[in-house]
Amino acid sequence: MTTHSHGIQSLPRAFLEFCRERQPDMLDTLKAMVQLESPSDDKAALDRLGEHLAREFSDAGGQVTLLAQEKAGNHLKAEFPGRSGENHGEKPLLLLGHFDTVWPLGSLESMPFRVDPRNGRAYGPGVYDMKAGITMMLFAMKTLKNFGREHRPVIVLLDSDEEVGSASGRPLVESHASECEAVLVLEPSQGADGHLKTARKGVGDFMVRVHGKASHAGVDFEKGHSAVIELARQITEIAKLVDGKRGITVNPGVIQGGTRSNVVAAEAWAHVDVRIARAADAAEIESRFRSLRAFDPHCKLEISGGLNRPPMERTEGTARLFAAAAELGESLDMKLGEAATGGGSDGNFTSALGIPTLDGLGAVGEGAHAAHESIVVEELPRRTALLAALIQSL
């Protein structure tokens, strides 16, 4: 991966001026996207937005393919040709994102798209995570087209089930990334300063079920074997897996069990979230869960689930991408920092394949998955100019 430094100071500034002139268009594009609500579990709604995005990326010069899915929303791929001549045959860049959100249909009623001039923020379901990032992809490609700047081939890949684990999206993400030089992920940036993300934790999802023996708590107490008490003991054991120095967190976030207070519980379960910072710890965590044993020999444990998203570790390739972005950012009066986060993205999959991956290139804002979800409007054209300059320079 090489960078082309000609015009490194002047070109991003020209991109920025172009993008700032189009800020109203960017907001209109974002508004239309937000108003097409797209919860992960509603295929019809996802496909409506997918068709809208297909038209938008086609208008921006992309060759668009909607990748049909039986249950999930159809995924979207848009291909933009690369430079010709002596550089012909270069590996493409992958711009990666998702268009599903955590918000159910009807969320617009209480969270309408709006721009608040008092604080310069735009609000709405999915505006930050990550429809602003998709808007940036569109306008970065329009910027490059307007200036006639040649670049590597670019593939835009947007999946429709990232918020629920990328079950159908992951194979597409991995197959396309494996053919690419680098991956730029337009997920939201980190924190108020808009840090880029060079590391993410891997994510696991375990279910711990206990099968005990029911009895009447007053009449036959000694004949029962409580699944609830056994689960409590197991949770205490699970909590011992937390290791702050290694970046391992384990959270039994949901527990349930029993039927009535006068019945010794026959069933209980815990839904456990696991995060790891290093791929090397995955096997140990899996093994520790599988090796849990019941304290009460009359109770039976059932362990399911596992680690479903590998960690994105900071690699030399990712560090080079960050350095390139930081250098370009200086010419846009941006002091870009880098951050690690406990949340996962599709960038975890591409990084685990060894493909240089830079995440958090999307909007500056706050409130992902929360009612105050919002973006800083004035950063939208500046981050878009940075993205266009980064595509052109790699």
N, C-alpha and C positions, 0 to 999 in steps of 0.2 A: 504494500500500500504506500503510494507516494503522494505528496501534496504538490500542487502547482501554485507557486507563490506570486506569479505575476499579477500586479495590480491589487495586492492583498489589502492595501490601505484604502484605495479609492473605490474599488468595486463594491464592498459591503455598504459604504456610505450611499452609493447610487442605488443599491437595492433598497436601503432603508427609506430613502426619499420616495421611491416608487411605492413601497408598501404603505407608508404613511398617507400618501394620497388616496390609497384604496382602503383605508381603515373603515369608512362607512360601508363599503362593499363587503369587507370581511365580517363586520357585525351583522349585516343582512344575511350573509351565508350562514353564520353561526346561529342566528335566530331561527332560520328555516330548519336547520338541523335539530336544534333543541326542541322545536315545536313538533317535530316528528318523533314522538316518544318511542323508545326502543328498549324495553325491559328484556333481559336475557331469556326469559321463559315465554316470550310471545313471538312466535315465528312470523305471524302475519305482520305485526308491527315492525319487526326487524327487516323483513323483506321490503316493506314500503320505504324505509329509510335507505336500504341497500340500492333500490332502483333509483332513488333520488341522487344518491352519491355516484352511481354509475353515470348518470347524465352530467353531473358536475365534473367528474374526472375526465370524461370524454371531451367536454368543452375545453378543458385545460390542456388537451392534446394527448391524452392517454388512450391506449388501446385497452378497453375494459372487458373483463370477464367476470360474470357472477358464477361462483362455484356452488352449485346446487347442493343442498343438504336436506335430508328427509325430516329431521326433527329440529335441528338448530336453524337459525337464520342462515340464508345463503351468504357465504363469504365473498369478499370483493378483491379482485386483483386488477391493478391498472399498470400497464407497462409503458414506459417512456423511452424512446430510442436514445442511444448514446452517440458520442462523437464518432466521426468517420475518420478515414485516412490511416495514418501510422498507428493510431491507438485503437484501431478497430479490433474487436475481440476481447476488450476488457471485461472483467467480471462486473456485474451490476452492483449497485447499492440497493439495500432493502430498507424502505421506510415502513415501519411496523406500527400497527395500532389496532384498536377495536372500536366498534360502534354500538355495542350493547352497554346498557347502564344498569345500575342497581335499583332504579326508580320504577315503580309500577305505573301502568296507564292511569291517567287522571292526576298525576303529581303536579301537572301544570296549573291545576286549579288553585293550589296553595303556594306554588312556586313558579309563577309565570316568568317567562324570559323578560328581563328588564335591565336597563342600564341606569345606574344611580350616579347622576352628575356630581353629587356631593363627595363621593369617595372614588369616583372613576372606575367603578367595578360593574361587571355584567354578571347577572345572576340567572339561575335556572337549572333544572335537573340535567346532569350530564355535561354542563357547560365547561367544567374544569376537568372532569374525568370521563371521556377525553375528547369531546367534540370540538373544543378549541384547537386541539392538536391536529385534528383532521382538517380543520379550516386552514391551519398553517401549512400542511402538506399541499393543499390545493394552490394556495397563493405563492408558495415557494416555487412550484413548477410553473405557474403563470409568470412569475418574475423572471425566471431563467429563459422562458420562451420569449418574453418581451425584449430582453437584452440580447437575444441570439447567442447566449453562452452555451458552448458545448460542455458536455459532462459525461461521466460514465452512464451506461444504461441505468435507469431507475425503475425498480419495482415497488409499487405501493401495495401492501397487503393488509387488509382490514378484516379481522375475524369478528364473529358475532356471539361468542360465548366465553370471552376472556374472564368476565366477572364471576363465572361459575366454574372455572377450572380449565377452560380451553379444550374440552374433551374432543370436539370435532376440529377445532382450529389448530391444535398442536401439530398433527402430522403435516399440515400444509405449511405452517410456520417453519418447521424443521426442514422440510424438503426444499423450500425456496431459499432459506438461509444458507443451506449447504452449498448453494451455487453462487453465493454472493461474496464480495470482497469485505463488506462490513455492513452492520445493521445500525440504523438510527431509529430509536424508539421515541415516539411523540407522546408518551405518557406525561402527566404533569411534572413540573420541576419540584424541587424539594425546598420547602420553607419560603419565607418572605423574600429572601435574596435570590431565589430562582436557581439554586444549585442544580447542576447536572448529576445524574446518578451513575456511579461507576461500580457499585456493588449492591446487590439485593440478597436478602435471605431466601433460602429454600423453604418451601411450605409443605407441611404434612397435615393429614386429616385422619385421625384415628377414632374408632368407635370401640369402647370397652363395655361389653354387656356381661351382666352377672345373672345366672340362673340359680335361684335358691329353692327353698321349699316352704310353701305357705302353711300357716296354721293359725288358729284363733289365739290372739295375743293374751286373752284372759283365761281360756279353758285349757289350751294345749300349747302354751308358750314354748315349753322345752322341746316339743316335737318340730318346731319350725327352725329354719336356717335362713336368716335374713339376707336377702340380696342387697339391701340398702347398707347394712353394716359392712358387708364384704366390699361393696363398692367404695365406701368411705376409707377402708383400709387400703384399697388399691390406689385411690386418689393420693393418699399420703405417699405411697411408693412412687407414683408417677411424678409427683412434685419434686422428688429427689433428682430427677433428670435435669432440672434447670442448672445451667452452668453459664453464668454471666461472662466469665473470661473467654469462653469459647463461642459465645454468641448463641447459645442454645436456650430457647424458651419453650415451655410446655404449659398450656393453659386449658384445664378442663372447664370449658366455657359454658356448657349446658349439661345439667344432670337431671335425671328423672327416675322415679321408681316407686313401687308400691301402689296400693289401691285405696286402702283406708287405714286410719290410725290403729284400729283394733285387729288388723291382719298383719302377721309377720310377712314381709314382702317376699314374693317369689321372683320378681324381676326388677332389675335396675340397670341403668346405663349412663355412660358419660361420653359426651362428644368433645374430643380433645384436639386443640390446635397446636401444632409443633412448628418451630422455626429453627433453621440451622444456617450458620454463616459459611460453613465449609462443606464441600461435597464429601470430604474424607470422613465426616461424622455421620453420614447417612446410614451406613450399614450398622453402626453401633446402636443408633436410635431405634432402627427397625428391630434389631435383635432384642433390645431391652424390652420393647413392648411385647414381642412374641414370647418372651421368656417369663412374663408375669404368671404367677401361680396363686391359686386360691389359698387363703389362710384357713378357711373353713373347708375341710375335705368334702363336705356335703354340698358345697357350692361349685358351680362350673363357670369358668370364664370363656368368653368368646371375643376374640380380638380381630377386628377387620380394619380396612383402610391402609394408609401408608403415606409415604412421602410422594407427592404428586407434582412438585415443581422444584427442580434442582436449584441450588443457589447460583446467583450470578456473582462470580468472584472477580475481583479487580485483576485483570491480566495486562500484559505489556501492550497488547493490541488495543485494549480499551483505554489504557493510559495515553497512547499515541492519539487516539481519536479525541480524547479530552483536551490534550495539549493543542491540537489543531483548532478545536472549537474555541478554546480560551484565547488563542492568538487572534483569531478573527473577531472575537468578542471585544477585544481591546479597541479595535478600529470603530466599534459601535458604542463606545463608552460603557461597555459592560465588563464588570469584574466578575468573571465566572468562577465559582467554586465548585467543588465536587463533594458528594455525600454518599453515604451508605444508608440503606433503608431496610426496615424489616418487612415491608410489603413486597409481593411478587408481581411480575408482569410476564408477558410473552418473551421479553428480553432474557429472562432466565433460561429459556429453552435454547435460544440461539447462542448465548454465551457458553452454555454447557457443551455445545458442539465445537467450541474452539474458534468461533467466528467473532472478530472484534465487534463489540456491542456497546453503544453509548445510549444511555436511557435518560429520561427526564428532560428531553429537549422541548417539551410542550409548554403549556401555558404557565404563567406565574399567577398564583392565587392561593386559595385555601378551601377547606370544607369538603373534600372528596367524601361522598356517601353521606353528607350531612345537609341539613336544611339551609345552611348559610353558604352552600357551594357557590363559588364565584371566582372570577378572573380579574386581573388588573388590565384594563383595556389598553392603556398606552404601551404595555409590553407586547401586545399581540403583533404589531408590525415589526417591532425590533427583533423579536424571537424568530419571526418569519424570515426577515432579512438574514439573520444568522444562519438559519437552516439552508436558505438558498446559497449563501456563500460557502457553507460547508460542503454541500453537494457538489458545487462547482470546483472546489479546491482539491477534492480527494481523487 
